[in-house]
Amino acid sequence: MDSVLHTRGRFGPRTLLITAAALPLTGWTVHALALHRKLAATRKDPLTGLMRRDAYTARARQLLNRHGDTAAVVMVDADKFKEINDRLGHAAGDTVLASIAARLTAWAGPRAAVGRLGGDEFAVVLELPTARRALRLEQLVRMLHTPVTLDDGRTVDVAASVGAATPHAVGSYDLSALQRAADAALYDGKHSGRALLATTAHAAVPSVNGRRAGRPGTAVWGRAA
């Protein structure tokens, strides 16, 4: 009995010391996990799970440097999104945005940069070789025009305008220039049901109220309006 009591007395303080020493480590681990989650939240859009603008921009530039002429910048803008919000409510609008994000992610693949730039505006940078470009953009248009099923079982018809730009067509590897050209092409073909490929002319289109005014393009892919 004495031996047992002695052993407990001898190791008790040591155990307490180890436990006390472990507490700051545990606290730091919890803090680090919380910080990691906070940083992740700043990188990801909470509604769609897509990258926010800064995270998307960094990843997009990496992909442009890596793939060069085989890279493409694709801008996507939901059509008549305000009407969906007004007619069916913001919850339905959120479901539509999340569905667009999921479709873009599935279409682009895990190595692409897919971001929500704000509101109903999305951007993708990925490797898109010339031989597959038309087929892939047609596929994207079809995916984005597939009706969305809401939580209550109702379906809503959706559509999105798509503009694409490549370094070869635009004459620049700069992300901002490529996005501007793709955005101008998008608005040139707005509501057409087709993806429009930008030219050097689209890269020169000035910004109008924060958006670009389109000019005639050279190629369109997708379904007829």
C-alpha positions in Angstrom: 0.0 0.0 0.0 2.8 2.4 1.0 4.6 1.6 -2.3 1.5 2.4 -4.2 1.0 5.7 -2.4 4.7 6.5 -2.8 4.6 5.8 -6.5 1.6 8.1 -7.0 3.2 10.8 -5.0 6.4 10.5 -7.0 4.8 10.6 -10.5 1.9 12.8 -9.7 3.8 16.1 -10.0 5.6 14.9 -13.1 2.3 14.0 -14.7 0.9 17.4 -13.8 4.0 19.1 -15.2 3.7 17.2 -18.5 0.0 18.1 -18.7 0.7 21.7 -17.9 3.4 21.9 -20.6 1.0 20.4 -23.1 -1.7 23.0 -22.5 0.1 25.8 -24.4 0.7 23.4 -27.3 -2.9 22.4 -27.4 -4.0 26.0 -27.2 -1.6 26.9 -30.1 -2.9 24.0 -32.1 -6.5 25.2 -31.7 -5.3 28.7 -32.6 -3.5 27.5 -35.7 -6.6 25.5 -36.8 -8.8 28.5 -36.3 -6.3 30.7 -38.3 -6.2 28.1 -41.1 -10.0 28.1 -41.3 -10.0 31.9 -41.3 -7.5 32.1 -44.1 -9.3 29.5 -46.1 -12.5 31.4 -45.6 -10.8 34.5 -47.1 -9.7 32.5 -50.1 -13.1 30.8 -50.8 -16.5 32.3 -51.5 -18.8 30.9 -48.8 -21.8 30.5 -51.1 -20.2 28.7 -54.1 -16.9 27.4 -52.6 -15.0 29.0 -55.5 -11.9 31.0 -55.1 -12.3 34.7 -54.3 -10.7 37.3 -56.6 -7.3 37.5 -54.9 -6.8 33.7 -54.7 -8.2 33.2 -58.2 -5.8 35.9 -59.6 -2.7 34.3 -58.1 -3.6 30.8 -59.4 -4.7 32.1 -62.8 -1.3 33.9 -63.3 0.5 30.7 -62.4 -1.5 28.8 -65.0 -0.9 31.4 -67.7 2.8 31.2 -67.1 2.8 27.4 -67.2 0.6 26.8 -70.2 1.3 29.9 -72.4 -0.5 29.8 -75.7 -2.5 26.7 -74.8 -4.2 28.6 -71.8 -7.5 30.3 -72.1 -9.4 32.7 -69.9 -13.2 32.2 -69.8 -15.6 34.7 -68.4 -19.2 33.7 -67.5 -22.1 35.9 -66.6 -25.5 34.6 -65.6 -28.3 35.8 -67.9 -31.4 37.4 -66.4 -30.3 36.6 -62.9 -32.1 39.6 -61.3 -35.3 38.3 -62.7 -34.7 34.9 -61.0 -34.1 36.7 -57.7 -37.2 39.0 -58.1 -39.5 36.2 -59.2 -38.4 33.2 -57.1 -36.5 34.8 -54.2 -32.9 35.1 -53.1 -32.7 31.5 -51.9 -33.5 30.4 -55.4 -30.9 32.8 -56.7 -28.3 31.4 -54.4 -29.1 27.9 -55.6 -28.6 29.0 -59.2 -25.3 30.6 -58.4 -24.1 27.5 -56.5 -25.2 25.3 -59.5 -23.3 27.5 -61.9 -20.2 27.2 -59.7 -20.5 23.4 -59.5 -20.9 23.1 -63.3 -17.9 25.4 -63.9 -15.8 23.3 -61.5 -16.8 20.1 -63.1 -16.2 21.4 -66.6 -12.8 23.0 -65.9 -11.3 20.2 -63.8 -9.2 20.2 -60.7 -6.1 21.9 -62.2 -8.0 25.0 -63.3 -8.5 28.3 -61.6 -12.2 28.9 -61.1 -13.3 32.1 -59.3 -16.4 34.1 -58.4 -15.4 37.7 -59.1 -18.6 39.1 -57.6 -22.4 38.8 -58.0 -23.2 36.6 -60.9 -19.8 37.0 -62.6 -17.3 34.0 -62.8 -13.9 33.4 -64.4 -12.0 30.4 -65.3 -8.4 29.9 -66.4 -7.4 26.5 -67.8 -5.4 24.7 -70.4 -7.6 24.6 -73.5 -5.7 23.5 -76.7 -6.9 24.7 -80.0 -7.9 21.3 -81.3 -10.4 20.9 -78.4 -11.4 24.5 -77.8 -14.6 24.5 -79.9 -15.9 21.2 -78.5 -15.1 22.2 -74.9 -16.8 25.6 -75.2 -19.9 24.0 -76.7 -20.0 21.6 -73.8 -19.7 24.5 -71.3 -22.6 26.3 -72.9 -24.8 23.2 -72.8 -24.0 22.7 -69.1 -24.8 26.3 -68.2 -28.1 26.1 -70.0 -29.4 23.0 -68.2 -32.3 23.8 -65.8 -31.6 24.0 -62.1 -33.7 22.1 -59.6 -34.5 24.1 -56.4 -34.7 22.7 -52.9 -38.5 22.7 -53.1 -38.5 20.5 -56.2 -39.3 23.3 -58.7 -37.0 23.7 -61.8 -35.9 27.0 -63.2 -34.6 27.6 -66.7 -31.1 29.2 -66.5 -28.7 30.6 -69.0 -25.3 32.2 -69.0 -23.2 34.3 -71.5 -19.7 33.1 -72.1 -16.6 34.9 -73.5 -13.2 33.3 -74.0 -9.8 34.8 -74.7 -6.4 33.2 -75.5 -3.0 34.7 -75.6 -2.5 33.9 -79.2 -5.8 35.6 -80.3 -5.5 38.6 -78.1 -1.7 39.1 -78.4 -1.1 39.2 -74.6 -0.3 36.9 -71.7 -1.5 39.5 -69.2 -4.4 38.2 -67.1 -6.1 41.6 -66.9 -5.9 42.1 -70.7 -7.2 38.6 -71.3 -10.1 39.0 -68.9 -11.0 42.4 -70.4 -11.0 40.8 -73.9 -13.0 37.8 -72.8 -15.5 40.1 -71.0 -15.9 42.2 -74.1 -16.5 39.1 -76.1 -19.1 37.9 -73.6 -21.1 41.1 -73.8 -20.7 41.1 -77.6 -22.6 37.8 -77.6 -24.8 38.4 -74.6 -28.0 36.3 -74.6 -27.0 34.6 -77.9 -26.6 31.2 -76.3 -23.1 30.9 -77.7 -19.5 31.3 -76.5 -17.7 34.1 -78.2 -13.9 34.0 -78.7 -12.2 37.4 -78.3 -9.9 39.1 -80.8 -7.3 41.8 -80.5 -10.2 44.3 -81.1 -11.9 43.1 -77.9 -8.7 43.7 -75.9 -8.9 47.4 -76.8 -12.5 47.9 -75.7 -12.7 50.5 -72.9 -14.5 49.9 -69.7 -18.0 51.3 -69.5 -19.4 51.7 -65.9 -17.1 49.0 -64.8 -18.1 46.7 -67.6 -16.8 46.3 -71.1 -18.7 47.2 -74.3 -18.5 44.5 -76.9 -17.3 44.6 -80.5 -17.8 42.1 -83.3 -16.0 38.8 -82.8 -14.7 36.2 -85.1 -16.0 32.9 -83.8 -18.9 31.6 -81.7 -19.6 28.2 -80.3 -22.7 26.8 -78.6 -26.3 26.4 -79.1 -28.4 28.8 -81.2 -30.3 31.5 -79.5 
